[in-house]
Amino acid sequence: MSNDKNFEILNKSLPEYLSEFFMELENQIYKDEERWGDTWKERGLIWEGKSQEERAFQWMNDKFINWSLNKDYSFPWLKMAGEAMIGFIREKYLKDNE
């Protein structure tokens, strides 16, 4: 598919996709909350000797490896956004307390 065709299909500006993205992200976060509970709170900015950045990049790398080995594997963009949200919350609220 050419870039021109993609442009025709993706005919909204990026901010116009926010509502749909946030609705899907919210659904994903509720699913993750049901599965994992508040376990994200147990891991701070540093956990088991690794920073949250190191853990996040390791998580993304693991997902990338899964994707590169199995093209049927759908990269979990919404879960990645959820990880970013957790990192944002930790940075904002824990930075001065750890």
N, CA, C and O atoms as a GROMACS GRO file, in nm:
protein
  392
    1MET      N    1   0.085  -0.119   0.000
    1MET     CA    2   0.000   0.000   0.000
    1MET      C    3   0.089   0.124   0.000
    1MET      O    4   0.182   0.134   0.081
    2SER      N    5   0.063   0.217  -0.087
    2SER     CA    6   0.146   0.336  -0.096
    2SER      C    7   0.114   0.434   0.017
    2SER      O    8   0.008   0.425   0.080
    3ASN      N    9   0.205   0.525   0.040
    3ASN     CA   10   0.182   0.627   0.141
    3ASN      C   11   0.060   0.713   0.107
    3ASN      O   12  -0.012   0.756   0.197
    4ASP      N   13   0.037   0.739  -0.023
    4ASP     CA   14  -0.079   0.818  -0.063
    4ASP      C   15  -0.208   0.749  -0.022
    4ASP      O   16  -0.301   0.815   0.026
    5LYS      N   17  -0.216   0.618  -0.039
    5LYS     CA   18  -0.335   0.541  -0.001
    5LYS      C   19  -0.354   0.546   0.152
    5LYS      O   20  -0.465   0.564   0.200
    6ASN      N   21  -0.243   0.530   0.227
    6ASN     CA   22  -0.252   0.539   0.372
    6ASN      C   23  -0.306   0.674   0.416
    6ASN      O   24  -0.387   0.683   0.508
    7PHE      N   25  -0.261   0.777   0.348
    7PHE     CA   26  -0.307   0.912   0.382
    7PHE      C   27  -0.457   0.926   0.361
    7PHE      O   28  -0.525   0.993   0.438
    8GLU      N   29  -0.509   0.863   0.256
    8GLU     CA   30  -0.653   0.869   0.230
    8GLU      C   31  -0.732   0.795   0.338
    8GLU      O   32  -0.838   0.840   0.380
    9ILE      N   33  -0.679   0.682   0.384
    9ILE     CA   34  -0.747   0.603   0.486
    9ILE      C   35  -0.738   0.673   0.621
    9ILE      O   36  -0.836   0.681   0.695
   10LEU      N   37  -0.621   0.723   0.653
   10LEU     CA   38  -0.599   0.793   0.780
   10LEU      C   39  -0.624   0.941   0.757
   10LEU      O   40  -0.531   1.022   0.754
   11ASN      N   41  -0.751   0.976   0.742
   11ASN     CA   42  -0.785   1.112   0.700
   11ASN      C   43  -0.812   1.208   0.815
   11ASN      O   44  -0.852   1.322   0.791
   12LYS      N   45  -0.792   1.165   0.938
   12LYS     CA   46  -0.810   1.253   1.053
   12LYS      C   47  -0.674   1.304   1.100
   12LYS      O   48  -0.570   1.245   1.071
   13SER      N   49  -0.678   1.413   1.174
   13SER     CA   50  -0.556   1.459   1.240
   13SER      C   51  -0.533   1.372   1.363
   13SER      O   52  -0.626   1.309   1.412
   14LEU      N   53  -0.411   1.368   1.411
   14LEU     CA   54  -0.378   1.283   1.525
   14LEU      C   55  -0.467   1.309   1.647
   14LEU      O   56  -0.515   1.214   1.708
   15PRO      N   57  -0.492   1.435   1.685
   15PRO     CA   58  -0.579   1.458   1.800
   15PRO      C   59  -0.721   1.402   1.782
   15PRO      O   60  -0.788   1.372   1.881
   16GLU      N   61  -0.765   1.388   1.659
   16GLU     CA   62  -0.899   1.335   1.636
   16GLU      C   63  -0.910   1.185   1.669
   16GLU      O   64  -1.021   1.132   1.681
   17TYR      N   65  -0.799   1.119   1.683
   17TYR     CA   66  -0.799   0.978   1.722
   17TYR      C   67  -0.792   0.959   1.874
   17TYR      O   68  -0.807   0.846   1.922
   18LEU      N   69  -0.771   1.066   1.949
   18LEU     CA   70  -0.754   1.054   2.094
   18LEU      C   71  -0.872   0.988   2.164
   18LEU      O   72  -0.853   0.900   2.247
   19SER      N   73  -0.991   1.029   2.132
   19SER     CA   74  -1.109   0.974   2.199
   19SER      C   75  -1.117   0.822   2.184
   19SER      O   76  -1.137   0.750   2.281
   20GLU      N   77  -1.102   0.775   2.061
   20GLU     CA   78  -1.104   0.631   2.035
   20GLU      C   79  -0.990   0.560   2.107
   20GLU      O   80  -1.008   0.454   2.166
   21PHE      N   81  -0.870   0.620   2.099
   21PHE     CA   82  -0.754   0.560   2.164
   21PHE      C   83  -0.775   0.551   2.315
   21PHE      O   84  -0.749   0.447   2.375
   22PHE      N   85  -0.822   0.659   2.376
   22PHE     CA   86  -0.842   0.658   2.521
   22PHE      C   87  -0.950   0.559   2.564
   22PHE      O   88  -0.939   0.498   2.670
   23MET      N   89  -1.053   0.543   2.483
   23MET     CA   90  -1.157   0.445   2.516
   23MET      C   91  -1.097   0.304   2.514
   23MET      O   92  -1.123   0.224   2.604
   24GLU      N   93  -1.019   0.274   2.413
   24GLU     CA   94  -0.958   0.141   2.404
   24GLU      C   95  -0.852   0.122   2.513
   24GLU      O   96  -0.839   0.013   2.569
   25LEU      N   97  -0.777   0.227   2.544
   25LEU     CA   98  -0.678   0.219   2.651
   25LEU      C   99  -0.747   0.197   2.785
   25LEU      O  100  -0.700   0.118   2.867
   26GLU      N  101  -0.856   0.266   2.808
   26GLU     CA  102  -0.931   0.248   2.932
   26GLU      C  103  -0.978   0.103   2.946
   26GLU      O  104  -0.967   0.044   3.054
   27ASN      N  105  -1.032   0.046   2.839
   27ASN     CA  106  -1.074  -0.094   2.843
   27ASN      C  107  -0.957  -0.186   2.875
   27ASN      O  108  -0.972  -0.279   2.954
   28GLN      N  109  -0.841  -0.162   2.813
   28GLN     CA  110  -0.723  -0.244   2.838
   28GLN      C  111  -0.678  -0.232   2.983
   28GLN      O  112  -0.640  -0.331   3.045
   29ILE      N  113  -0.681  -0.111   3.037
   29ILE     CA  114  -0.637  -0.090   3.175
   29ILE      C  115  -0.730  -0.162   3.272
   29ILE      O  116  -0.683  -0.218   3.371
   30TYR      N  117  -0.859  -0.160   3.246
   30TYR     CA  118  -0.953  -0.234   3.332
   30TYR      C  119  -0.927  -0.385   3.325
   30TYR      O  120  -0.933  -0.454   3.426
   31LYS      N  121  -0.898  -0.436   3.205
   31LYS     CA  122  -0.864  -0.578   3.192
   31LYS      C  123  -0.737  -0.611   3.269
   31LYS      O  124  -0.730  -0.712   3.340
   32ASP      N  125  -0.637  -0.526   3.256
   32ASP     CA  126  -0.511  -0.548   3.326
   32ASP      C  127  -0.531  -0.537   3.478
   32ASP      O  128  -0.472  -0.613   3.555
   33GLU      N  129  -0.613  -0.443   3.520
   33GLU     CA  130  -0.642  -0.427   3.663
   33GLU      C  131  -0.710  -0.552   3.718
   33GLU      O  132  -0.679  -0.597   3.828
   34GLU      N  133  -0.802  -0.608   3.641
   34GLU     CA  134  -0.869  -0.731   3.683
   34GLU      C  135  -0.770  -0.846   3.693
   34GLU      O  136  -0.777  -0.928   3.786
   35ARG      N  137  -0.679  -0.852   3.599
   35ARG     CA  138  -0.581  -0.962   3.599
   35ARG      C  139  -0.470  -0.944   3.703
   35ARG      O  140  -0.435  -1.038   3.774
   36TRP      N  141  -0.415  -0.823   3.711
   36TRP     CA  142  -0.296  -0.799   3.792
   36TRP      C  143  -0.323  -0.725   3.922
   36TRP      O  144  -0.237  -0.724   4.011
   37GLY      N  145  -0.440  -0.663   3.936
   37GLY     CA  146  -0.468  -0.586   4.057
   37GLY      C  147  -0.375  -0.467   4.070
   37GLY      O  148  -0.340  -0.404   3.971
   38ASP      N  149  -0.336  -0.438   4.193
   38ASP     CA  150  -0.248  -0.323   4.220
   38ASP      C  151  -0.101  -0.361   4.227
   38ASP      O  152  -0.023  -0.290   4.291
   39THR      N  153  -0.062  -0.469   4.163
   39THR     CA  154   0.078  -0.513   4.172
   39THR      C  155   0.174  -0.408   4.118
   39THR      O  156   0.291  -0.405   4.156
   40TRP      N  157   0.127  -0.322   4.029
   40TRP     CA  158   0.214  -0.217   3.976
   40TRP      C  159   0.261  -0.123   4.087
   40TRP      O  160   0.368  -0.062   4.075
   41LYS      N  161   0.184  -0.112   4.194
   41LYS     CA  162   0.222  -0.024   4.306
   41LYS      C  163   0.336  -0.083   4.388
   41LYS      O  164   0.405  -0.010   4.459
   42GLU      N  165   0.357  -0.213   4.377
   42GLU     CA  166   0.464  -0.279   4.453
   42GLU      C  167   0.602  -0.246   4.396
   42GLU      O  168   0.702  -0.258   4.466
   43ARG      N  169   0.605  -0.205   4.271
   43ARG     CA  170   0.732  -0.174   4.205
   43ARG      C  171   0.745  -0.022   4.196
   43ARG      O  172   0.661   0.045   4.135
   44GLY      N  173   0.849   0.030   4.255
   44GLY     CA  174   0.870   0.174   4.253
   44GLY      C  175   0.958   0.217   4.137
   44GLY      O  176   0.969   0.148   4.036
   45LEU      N  177   1.020   0.335   4.154
   45LEU     CA  178   1.111   0.384   4.051
   45LEU      C  179   1.228   0.288   4.034
   45LEU      O  180   1.276   0.267   3.923
   46ILE      N  181   1.273   0.230   4.144
   46ILE     CA  182   1.377   0.128   4.142
   46ILE      C  183   1.315   0.003   4.206
   46ILE      O  184   1.255   0.011   4.313
   47TRP      N  185   1.330  -0.111   4.140
   47TRP     CA  186   1.275  -0.237   4.193
   47TRP      C  187   1.368  -0.349   4.152
   47TRP      O  188   1.404  -0.361   4.035
   48GLU      N  189   1.407  -0.429   4.247
   48GLU     CA  190   1.502  -0.539   4.224
   48GLU      C  191   1.627  -0.490   4.150
   48GLU      O  192   1.681  -0.558   4.063
   49GLY      N  193   1.672  -0.370   4.189
   49GLY     CA  194   1.795  -0.314   4.133
   49GLY      C  195   1.785  -0.254   3.995
   49GLY      O  196   1.886  -0.210   3.940
   50LYS      N  197   1.666  -0.251   3.938
   50LYS     CA  198   1.649  -0.194   3.803
   50LYS      C  199   1.554  -0.075   3.808
   50LYS      O  200   1.455  -0.075   3.882
   51SER      N  201   1.586   0.026   3.729
   51SER     CA  202   1.498   0.143   3.720
   51SER      C  203   1.374   0.107   3.640
   51SER      O  204   1.371   0.008   3.567
   52GLN      N  205   1.271   0.188   3.655
   52GLN     CA  206   1.150   0.161   3.577
   52GLN      C  207   1.177   0.176   3.428
   52GLN      O  208   1.111   0.111   3.347
   53GLU      N  209   1.272   0.260   3.391
   53GLU     CA  210   1.307   0.274   3.250
   53GLU      C  211   1.371   0.145   3.198
   53GLU      O  212   1.338   0.098   3.089
   54GLU      N  213   1.462   0.088   3.276
   54GLU     CA  214   1.524  -0.038   3.236
   54GLU      C  215   1.420  -0.149   3.224
   54GLU      O  216   1.421  -0.227   3.128
   55ARG      N  217   1.330  -0.154   3.320
   55ARG     CA  218   1.224  -0.256   3.316
   55ARG      C  219   1.132  -0.234   3.197
   55ARG      O  220   1.092  -0.331   3.131
   56ALA      N  221   1.097  -0.110   3.169
   56ALA     CA  222   1.007  -0.080   3.056
   56ALA      C  223   1.073  -0.117   2.923
   56ALA      O  224   1.008  -0.177   2.837
   57PHE      N  225   1.200  -0.082   2.906
   57PHE     CA  226   1.267  -0.114   2.780
   57PHE      C  227   1.288  -0.264   2.766
   57PHE      O  228   1.282  -0.317   2.655
   58GLN      N  229   1.313  -0.334   2.877
   58GLN     CA  230   1.325  -0.479   2.870
   58GLN      C  231   1.192  -0.540   2.829
   58GLN      O  232   1.187  -0.631   2.746
   59TRP      N  233   1.083  -0.490   2.887
   59TRP     CA  234   0.948  -0.538   2.853
   59TRP      C  235   0.922  -0.515   2.704
   59TRP      O  236   0.874  -0.605   2.635
   60MET      N  237   0.952  -0.394   2.655
   60MET     CA  238   0.930  -0.364   2.513
   60MET      C  239   1.017  -0.452   2.424
   60MET      O  240   0.972  -0.498   2.320
   61ASN      N  241   1.141  -0.474   2.465
   61ASN     CA  242   1.230  -0.559   2.387
   61ASN      C  243   1.177  -0.702   2.380
   61ASN      O  244   1.180  -0.764   2.275
   62ASP      N  245   1.128  -0.754   2.494
   62ASP     CA  246   1.068  -0.888   2.494
   62ASP      C  247   0.951  -0.895   2.397
   62ASP      O  248   0.937  -0.993   2.324
   63LYS      N  249   0.866  -0.794   2.397
   63LYS     CA  250   0.751  -0.791   2.306
   63LYS      C  251   0.800  -0.783   2.161
   63LYS      O  252   0.743  -0.847   2.072
   64PHE      N  253   0.904  -0.703   2.137
   64PHE     CA  254   0.958  -0.691   2.002
   64PHE      C  255   1.015  -0.825   1.953
   64PHE      O  256   0.994  -0.864   1.838
   65ILE      N  257   1.084  -0.894   2.040
   65ILE     CA  258   1.140  -1.025   2.003
   65ILE      C  259   1.026  -1.121   1.969
   65ILE      O  260   1.033  -1.192   1.868
   66ASN      N  261   0.920  -1.122   2.050
   66ASN     CA  262   0.804  -1.207   2.019
   66ASN      C  263   0.747  -1.173   1.882
   66ASN      O  264   0.716  -1.262   1.803
   67TRP      N  265   0.735  -1.043   1.854
   67TRP     CA  266   0.682  -0.999   1.725
   67TRP      C  267   0.774  -1.038   1.611
   67TRP      O  268   0.728  -1.084   1.507
   68SER      N  269   0.906  -1.021   1.629
   68SER     CA  270   0.998  -1.050   1.520
   68SER      C  271   1.008  -1.199   1.491
   68SER      O  272   1.037  -1.239   1.378
   69LEU      N  273   0.984  -1.282   1.591
   69LEU     CA  274   0.987  -1.427   1.571
   69LEU      C  275   0.855  -1.484   1.520
   69LEU      O  276   0.852  -1.592   1.462
   70ASN      N  277   0.748  -1.411   1.541
   70ASN     CA  278   0.615  -1.460   1.503
   70ASN      C  279   0.534  -1.343   1.448
   70ASN      O  280   0.475  -1.266   1.524
   71LYS      N  281   0.531  -1.330   1.318
   71LYS     CA  282   0.462  -1.217   1.256
   71LYS      C  283   0.310  -1.219   1.279
   71LYS      O  284   0.243  -1.120   1.251
   72ASP      N  285   0.256  -1.331   1.330
   72ASP     CA  286   0.115  -1.335   1.366
   72ASP      C  287   0.090  -1.272   1.502
   72ASP      O  288  -0.025  -1.247   1.540
   73TYR      N  289   0.198  -1.246   1.576
   73TYR     CA  290   0.190  -1.184   1.708
   73TYR      C  291   0.160  -1.035   1.689
   73TYR      O  292   0.233  -0.965   1.618
   74SER      N  293   0.056  -0.989   1.750
   74SER     CA  294   0.019  -0.848   1.740
   74SER      C  295   0.089  -0.770   1.851
   74SER      O  296   0.073  -0.801   1.969
   75PHE      N  297   0.166  -0.670   1.813
   75PHE     CA  298   0.237  -0.591   1.913
   75PHE      C  299   0.137  -0.522   2.004
   75PHE      O  300   0.041  -0.462   1.955
   76PRO      N  301   0.155  -0.529   2.136
   76PRO     CA  302   0.056  -0.478   2.232
   76PRO      C  303   0.069  -0.327   2.257
   76PRO      O  304   0.114  -0.284   2.364
   77TRP      N  305   0.030  -0.249   2.160
   77TRP     CA  306   0.044  -0.103   2.171
   77TRP      C  307  -0.030  -0.046   2.292
   77TRP      O  308   0.022   0.042   2.360
   78LEU      N  309  -0.150  -0.096   2.318
   78LEU     CA  310  -0.226  -0.043   2.432
   78LEU      C  311  -0.160  -0.079   2.564
   78LEU      O  312  -0.161   0.002   2.657
   79LYS      N  313  -0.104  -0.198   2.574
   79LYS     CA  314  -0.032  -0.236   2.696
   79LYS      C  315   0.092  -0.149   2.712
   79LYS      O  316   0.129  -0.113   2.824
   80MET      N  317   0.157  -0.116   2.601
   80MET     CA  318   0.273  -0.028   2.608
   80MET      C  319   0.230   0.109   2.658
   80MET      O  320   0.302   0.171   2.738
   81ALA      N  321   0.116   0.158   2.613
   81ALA     CA  322   0.065   0.286   2.661
   81ALA      C  323   0.031   0.277   2.810
   81ALA      O  324   0.053   0.374   2.883
   82GLY      N  325  -0.021   0.163   2.854
   82GLY     CA  326  -0.048   0.144   2.996
   82GLY      C  327   0.080   0.146   3.078
   82GLY      O  328   0.083   0.203   3.187
   83GLU      N  329   0.186   0.084   3.026
   83GLU     CA  330   0.317   0.089   3.094
   83GLU      C  331   0.367   0.233   3.103
   83GLU      O  332   0.422   0.273   3.205
   84ALA      N  333   0.347   0.310   2.996
   84ALA     CA  334   0.388   0.451   2.997
   84ALA      C  335   0.308   0.529   3.102
   84ALA      O  336   0.363   0.616   3.169
   85MET      N  337   0.181   0.497   3.115
   85MET     CA  338   0.097   0.564   3.214
   85MET      C  339   0.147   0.534   3.356
   85MET      O  340   0.154   0.624   3.440
   86ILE      N  341   0.182   0.408   3.381
   86ILE     CA  342   0.235   0.370   3.513
   86ILE      C  343   0.365   0.445   3.539
   86ILE      O  344   0.386   0.497   3.648
   87GLY      N  345   0.453   0.451   3.439
   87GLY     CA  346   0.579   0.525   3.454
   87GLY      C  347   0.554   0.672   3.483
   87GLY      O  348   0.621   0.730   3.568
   88PHE      N  349   0.459   0.730   3.414
   88PHE     CA  350   0.424   0.871   3.435
   88PHE      C  351   0.376   0.892   3.578
   88PHE      O  352   0.418   0.988   3.644
   89ILE      N  353   0.289   0.804   3.626
   89ILE     CA  354   0.237   0.817   3.763
   89ILE      C  355   0.349   0.804   3.865
   89ILE      O  356   0.357   0.882   3.960
   90ARG      N  357   0.436   0.705   3.847
   90ARG     CA  358   0.548   0.688   3.940
   90ARG      C  359   0.638   0.811   3.940
   90ARG      O  360   0.676   0.860   4.047
   91GLU      N  361   0.672   0.861   3.822
   91GLU     CA  362   0.758   0.980   3.813
   91GLU      C  363   0.694   1.099   3.883
   91GLU      O  364   0.761   1.174   3.954
   92LYS      N  365   0.565   1.116   3.862
   92LYS     CA  366   0.496   1.233   3.915
   92LYS      C  367   0.476   1.226   4.066
   92LYS      O  368   0.490   1.326   4.136
   93TYR      N  369   0.443   1.106   4.118
   93TYR     CA  370   0.404   1.096   4.258
   93TYR      C  371   0.507   1.031   4.350
   93TYR      O  372   0.500   1.051   4.471
   94LEU      N  373   0.601   0.955   4.297
   94LEU     CA  374   0.698   0.889   4.383
   94LEU      C  375   0.835   0.955   4.383
   94LEU      O  376   0.915   0.931   4.474
   95LYS      N  377   0.863   1.036   4.285
   95LYS     CA  378   0.998   1.088   4.267
   95LYS      C  379   1.055   1.150   4.395
   95LYS      O  380   1.171   1.125   4.428
   96ASP      N  381   0.977   1.227   4.466
   96ASP     CA  382   1.026   1.294   4.587
   96ASP      C  383   1.015   1.207   4.711
   96ASP      O  384   1.064   1.245   4.817
   97ASN      N  385   0.951   1.090   4.698
   97ASN     CA  386   0.927   1.006   4.816
   97ASN      C  387   1.017   0.883   4.825
   97ASN      O  388   1.013   0.811   4.925
   98GLU      N  389   1.099   0.857   4.722
   98GLU     CA  390   1.186   0.738   4.726
   98GLU      C  391   1.328   0.779   4.753
   98GLU      O  392   1.416   0.694   4.760
   0.00000   0.00000   0.00000
